[in-house]
Amino acid sequence: MEEKLDKALLRAIQAISEKFGPTAVLKGGMALRLQGIPRSTIDADFSFKPFKKKTPFTSDLVSLMNHICDETVKVASDSKKLQVVGMIEGTQILIEASALAEDFDSEPLDTTEISNHYDLPPSIISIMPNSMAFSNKLGAWYDRRLSRDLYDIYVYYDILKIHPDYDILINRILKPNFTKLVKIKPKLSSIDAFTDFIRDQCSTKGDLEIENELEGIIEERERRGIGKKITTTIRRMSLD
């Protein structure tokens, strides 16, 4: 990952965590990055809890970002998500934030190792539990079929040794939100059917295609042979 972007995102994450505490829950690529996974991402994705319409987090988050960024931030929003684009030490960052539909217990994560690398003070941030994140990542792959999702699935299952939250996973399987580019849209009714489907799709895509599509997500030296590792993991993966 580009170190300037890595450091700028870390500074923003630490500031948000200091301001909002466990109310701000980090998820997505940066949550994996802070667990030592060599994965690039261009944004930091937060869910906020508990969300009450009378006390939204949005104005406080924008105010904080304006305080820590080099210049006035750009803000965009819709009914589901707030996006804040800013500059920190000349590097553009993107913060995405949404309200949690349901509450859950987040997990604390110590940033000491990566903070020391960038000569920043260590902090404790809250991340989405890995079992929940893994389930949502499986659902995200089903919705959009991206190789970066396959890489994250490989990381959760083979590197972090995580099993998914079955209730979340079956809900994602039964209620998919397919993107426009997805052509194959099966109606799956079980985790076993989903497992068979992801194995078949990985076999069809192939190792080299997966590896090539991960350019920009993981560094070249980490990318060599990763397609084979991913497909091998998917073939032997058991989600029950």
VMD Tcl script that draws the C-alpha trace (Angstrom):
set ca {
  {0.00 0.00 0.00}
  {1.19 3.53 -0.75}
  {2.61 4.71 2.55}
  {1.38 8.31 2.27}
  {-2.20 7.10 1.81}
  {-1.79 4.48 4.52}
  {-0.60 7.09 7.02}
  {-3.26 9.64 6.06}
  {-6.05 7.08 6.46}
  {-4.61 5.95 9.80}
  {-4.56 9.54 11.07}
  {-8.21 9.96 10.09}
  {-9.22 6.64 11.63}
  {-7.50 7.48 14.90}
  {-9.13 10.92 15.03}
  {-12.58 9.46 14.37}
  {-12.06 6.76 17.00}
  {-10.88 9.32 19.56}
  {-13.92 11.52 18.85}
  {-16.64 8.88 18.70}
  {-15.17 5.96 20.67}
  {-16.86 2.56 20.18}
  {-19.78 4.31 18.48}
  {-17.66 4.39 15.28}
  {-16.97 0.88 14.02}
  {-14.35 0.41 11.29}
  {-14.96 -2.28 8.68}
  {-13.77 -3.26 5.20}
  {-10.25 -3.15 3.80}
  {-8.71 -0.90 6.45}
  {-9.95 -3.17 9.22}
  {-7.98 -5.98 7.58}
  {-5.02 -3.68 6.92}
  {-4.80 -2.84 10.63}
  {-4.74 -6.57 11.42}
  {-1.52 -6.90 9.44}
  {-2.96 -7.95 6.08}
  {-1.00 -6.49 3.12}
  {-4.03 -5.07 1.38}
  {-4.50 -1.65 -0.24}
  {-7.66 0.40 -0.03}
  {-8.52 3.96 -0.93}
  {-11.00 4.58 1.87}
  {-11.94 3.95 5.47}
  {-15.46 2.62 5.95}
  {-17.29 3.18 9.24}
  {-20.63 2.15 10.67}
  {-22.02 4.28 13.48}
  {-24.08 3.03 16.42}
  {-26.51 3.45 18.00}
  {-28.21 5.65 15.41}
  {-31.02 7.95 16.48}
  {-32.67 10.28 14.00}
  {-32.61 13.11 16.53}
  {-28.85 12.87 17.00}
  {-27.20 11.94 13.68}
  {-23.44 11.55 13.52}
  {-23.05 13.28 10.16}
  {-22.54 16.89 11.20}
  {-20.02 15.96 13.92}
  {-18.09 13.77 11.48}
  {-17.91 16.49 8.83}
  {-16.83 19.01 11.46}
  {-14.07 16.68 12.66}
  {-12.83 16.03 9.14}
  {-12.71 19.75 8.42}
  {-10.61 20.15 11.56}
  {-8.01 17.47 10.72}
  {-7.81 17.97 6.94}
  {-5.66 20.49 5.11}
  {-8.62 22.20 3.44}
  {-12.41 22.20 3.48}
  {-13.70 18.70 2.79}
  {-16.12 17.68 0.05}
  {-19.28 15.93 1.20}
  {-21.75 13.73 -0.66}
  {-24.58 11.67 0.77}
  {-27.62 9.60 -0.05}
  {-30.15 7.70 2.05}
  {-27.61 5.00 2.93}
  {-24.14 6.54 3.18}
  {-22.14 9.70 3.81}
  {-18.92 10.24 1.84}
  {-16.29 12.74 2.95}
  {-13.28 13.50 0.75}
  {-10.40 15.44 2.27}
  {-6.65 16.06 2.09}
  {-4.20 15.13 4.84}
  {-0.55 16.11 4.30}
  {-1.28 16.48 0.60}
  {-2.86 13.03 0.24}
  {-6.51 12.61 -0.66}
  {-8.56 10.30 1.52}
  {-12.14 9.09 1.46}
  {-14.20 8.36 4.56}
  {-17.48 6.49 4.10}
  {-19.96 6.33 6.95}
  {-23.35 4.73 7.42}
  {-25.76 4.13 10.29}
  {-26.13 0.65 11.70}
  {-29.51 -0.94 11.16}
  {-28.90 -3.21 14.19}
  {-26.56 -2.88 17.14}
  {-23.75 -5.36 17.87}
  {-20.69 -5.65 20.08}
  {-17.62 -4.35 18.24}
  {-14.07 -5.60 18.85}
  {-11.17 -3.44 20.08}
  {-8.02 -3.30 17.97}
  {-4.65 -1.91 19.07}
  {-2.91 0.14 16.34}
  {0.48 0.17 18.09}
  {2.44 -1.77 15.45}
  {1.33 0.26 12.43}
  {1.28 3.52 14.42}
  {4.91 3.04 15.42}
  {5.81 2.50 11.76}
  {4.47 5.98 10.94}
  {5.65 7.63 14.17}
  {2.06 8.22 15.27}
  {0.69 7.71 18.79}
  {-0.96 4.31 19.26}
  {-4.69 4.04 19.84}
  {-7.49 1.57 20.34}
  {-10.14 1.52 17.60}
  {-13.33 -0.46 17.26}
  {-13.76 -2.86 14.35}
  {-16.60 -5.04 13.15}
  {-16.22 -8.59 14.56}
  {-14.41 -10.73 12.02}
  {-17.15 -13.38 11.91}
  {-19.66 -10.69 10.95}
  {-17.25 -9.07 8.50}
  {-16.52 -12.45 6.89}
  {-20.24 -13.14 6.39}
  {-20.77 -9.73 4.84}
  {-17.72 -10.21 2.60}
  {-19.13 -13.51 1.32}
  {-22.39 -11.69 0.64}
  {-20.54 -8.84 -1.08}
  {-18.82 -11.32 -3.41}
  {-22.20 -12.88 -4.25}
  {-23.60 -9.43 -5.06}
  {-20.74 -8.20 -7.28}
  {-18.24 -11.07 -8.02}
  {-15.02 -9.09 -7.54}
  {-11.59 -10.69 -7.13}
  {-10.75 -8.38 -4.23}
  {-13.65 -9.99 -2.35}
  {-12.21 -13.43 -3.10}
  {-8.87 -12.26 -1.68}
  {-10.56 -11.07 1.51}
  {-12.47 -14.36 1.78}
  {-9.15 -16.19 1.52}
  {-7.70 -13.94 4.25}
  {-10.60 -14.44 6.66}
  {-10.74 -18.20 6.17}
  {-7.12 -19.22 5.62}
  {-5.05 -16.52 7.35}
  {-7.24 -15.30 10.21}
  {-9.00 -18.69 10.65}
  {-12.45 -17.14 10.96}
  {-15.81 -18.86 10.56}
  {-18.77 -16.79 9.39}
  {-21.82 -15.77 11.35}
  {-24.30 -18.21 9.84}
  {-27.44 -16.12 10.45}
  {-25.91 -13.13 8.67}
  {-24.60 -15.27 5.83}
  {-27.88 -17.05 5.10}
  {-29.68 -13.70 5.17}
  {-27.22 -12.32 2.59}
  {-27.69 -15.43 0.44}
  {-31.48 -15.30 0.56}
  {-31.66 -11.54 -0.02}
  {-28.92 -10.64 -2.54}
  {-28.46 -7.17 -3.97}
  {-26.86 -7.98 -7.32}
  {-25.00 -5.22 -9.13}
  {-25.82 -4.43 -12.75}
  {-22.64 -6.07 -14.06}
  {-23.45 -9.45 -12.53}
  {-24.85 -11.75 -15.21}
  {-25.38 -15.02 -13.32}
  {-28.03 -14.49 -10.63}
  {-29.01 -17.82 -9.13}
  {-31.59 -18.22 -6.40}
  {-29.70 -20.02 -3.67}
  {-31.45 -21.27 -0.56}
  {-28.66 -22.73 1.58}
  {-25.04 -22.25 2.62}
  {-24.14 -25.54 0.90}
  {-25.60 -24.26 -2.38}
  {-23.66 -21.02 -1.97}
  {-20.41 -22.92 -1.31}
  {-20.90 -24.99 -4.46}
  {-21.60 -21.82 -6.44}
  {-18.51 -19.90 -5.30}
  {-16.32 -22.95 -6.00}
  {-17.74 -23.22 -9.51}
  {-17.29 -19.51 -10.20}
  {-13.65 -19.56 -8.99}
  {-12.92 -22.55 -11.20}
  {-14.41 -20.74 -14.19}
  {-12.44 -17.53 -13.53}
  {-9.06 -19.19 -13.06}
  {-5.95 -18.44 -10.99}
  {-4.22 -16.01 -13.35}
  {-7.32 -13.91 -13.97}
  {-7.86 -13.51 -10.23}
  {-4.21 -12.57 -9.76}
  {-4.31 -9.95 -12.53}
  {-7.48 -8.38 -11.13}
  {-5.77 -7.86 -7.78}
  {-3.29 -5.37 -9.26}
  {-3.47 -2.23 -7.15}
  {-5.03 -4.13 -4.24}
  {-1.94 -6.02 -3.10}
  {1.69 -5.41 -4.00}
  {3.29 -7.32 -6.86}
  {5.50 -9.47 -4.64}
  {2.44 -10.49 -2.60}
  {0.39 -11.08 -5.75}
  {2.63 -13.75 -7.26}
  {0.84 -17.08 -6.92}
  {-2.03 -15.60 -4.91}
  {-4.62 -16.74 -7.46}
  {-3.68 -20.36 -6.84}
  {-3.83 -19.87 -3.07}
  {-7.28 -18.31 -3.34}
  {-8.78 -21.00 -5.55}
  {-7.25 -23.75 -3.40}
  {-8.79 -22.20 -0.30}
  {-12.19 -21.80 -1.94}
  {-12.18 -25.45 -3.12}
  {-11.61 -26.75 0.41}
  {-13.62 -24.09 2.27}
  {-16.35 -25.35 4.57}
  {-18.83 -22.76 5.84}
  {-21.05 -25.04 7.94}
}
mol new
graphics top color blue
foreach p $ca { graphics top sphere $p radius 0.5 }
foreach p [lrange $ca 0 end-1] q [lrange $ca 1 end] { graphics top cylinder $p $q radius 0.2 }
display resetview
